[in-house]
């Protein structure tokens, strides 16, 4: 499924690294969201000597789950549609202008 197939009110799983919506959230019989596991990526170790046995990892790898929420919220949070312009950055003034105003009158609005 591509990102455009989701409605703003749909609950979706999101891959923050790839910035894509993975799929619709699945619900269990009690009405709770079923967590979807993140696929585990195997890291290749650099061994110069092939005759050495590979060391066993010290701890079990952490199980990661996809974050989920409404498509509208996840698209704003993880910027699923690409670069999103923030609303409140248009009202900012430049530093040089602010310093000049501050020197002229200390309590300007």
C-alpha positions as CSV (number, residue, x, y, z in Angstrom):
1,X,0.0,0.0,0.0
2,X,1.3,3.4,-0.8
3,X,0.8,6.4,1.4
4,X,-1.9,8.0,-0.7
5,X,-4.3,5.1,-0.1
6,X,-4.9,6.0,3.5
7,X,-7.5,8.4,4.8
8,X,-6.5,11.1,7.4
9,X,-8.6,9.3,10.1
10,X,-7.2,5.8,9.4
11,X,-4.9,4.2,12.0
12,X,-1.6,3.1,10.4
13,X,1.7,1.5,11.3
14,X,4.7,3.8,10.3
15,X,8.3,3.0,9.4
16,X,10.2,6.1,10.7
17,X,13.4,5.2,9.0
18,X,11.9,4.9,5.5
19,X,9.2,7.5,6.2
20,X,6.4,5.3,4.9
21,X,3.1,4.0,6.2
22,X,3.4,0.2,6.5
23,X,-0.3,-0.8,6.8
24,X,-3.5,-0.4,8.6
25,X,-3.5,-1.2,12.4
26,X,-5.0,-4.5,13.3
27,X,-7.2,-4.8,16.4
28,X,-7.7,-7.8,18.7
29,X,-11.1,-8.9,20.1
30,X,-10.7,-6.6,23.1
31,X,-10.2,-3.5,21.0
32,X,-6.5,-3.2,21.6
33,X,-4.0,-2.6,18.8
34,X,-2.0,-5.7,17.8
35,X,1.7,-4.7,17.8
36,X,3.5,-5.3,14.5
37,X,7.2,-6.4,14.9
38,X,9.9,-4.5,13.1
39,X,11.8,-6.9,10.8
40,X,15.2,-7.7,12.3
41,X,18.2,-6.8,10.2
42,X,21.2,-9.0,10.5
43,X,24.5,-7.1,10.8
44,X,27.4,-8.7,9.0
45,X,30.5,-8.9,11.2
46,X,33.9,-8.3,9.7
47,X,36.0,-11.4,10.5
48,X,39.5,-11.6,9.0
49,X,40.2,-15.1,10.1
50,X,37.6,-17.6,8.9
51,X,38.7,-20.4,11.1
52,X,37.7,-18.6,14.3
53,X,34.3,-19.4,15.7
54,X,32.0,-16.4,15.8
55,X,31.4,-15.0,19.3
56,X,27.9,-15.4,20.7
57,X,26.2,-12.1,21.5
58,X,26.0,-11.1,25.1
59,X,22.4,-10.3,25.2
60,X,19.2,-11.0,23.3
61,X,18.5,-8.3,20.7
62,X,15.7,-5.9,21.6
63,X,12.4,-6.5,19.8
64,X,11.2,-3.4,18.1
65,X,7.7,-2.6,17.1
66,X,6.3,-0.1,14.5
67,X,4.8,3.0,16.0
68,X,1.1,3.5,15.1
69,X,-1.4,6.3,15.2
70,X,-3.8,8.2,12.9
71,X,-2.4,8.9,9.4
72,X,-2.8,12.6,9.9
73,X,-0.8,12.7,13.1
74,X,1.9,10.2,11.8
75,X,2.3,12.2,8.5
76,X,3.0,15.4,10.5
77,X,5.2,13.7,13.1
78,X,7.4,11.6,10.7
79,X,6.9,13.8,7.6
80,X,5.5,11.1,5.4
81,X,4.7,13.4,2.5
82,X,8.3,14.7,2.3
83,X,9.4,18.1,3.5
84,X,6.5,19.8,5.3
85,X,6.7,23.5,6.1
86,X,5.9,24.4,9.7
87,X,3.1,26.9,10.1
88,X,4.7,29.0,12.8
89,X,8.1,29.5,11.1
90,X,6.6,32.2,8.8
91,X,6.0,34.6,11.8
92,X,9.7,34.6,12.9
93,X,11.8,37.7,12.3
94,X,15.5,37.6,11.5
95,X,18.1,38.0,14.3
96,X,19.5,41.2,12.9
97,X,16.1,42.9,13.0
98,X,15.4,41.6,16.5
99,X,18.7,42.9,17.8
100,X,18.1,46.4,16.3
101,X,14.5,46.5,17.8
102,X,15.9,45.4,21.2
103,X,18.5,48.2,21.2
104,X,15.9,50.8,20.3
105,X,13.2,49.8,22.8
106,X,13.8,47.0,25.3
107,X,10.1,45.8,25.6
108,X,8.9,45.6,22.0
109,X,6.2,43.2,20.9
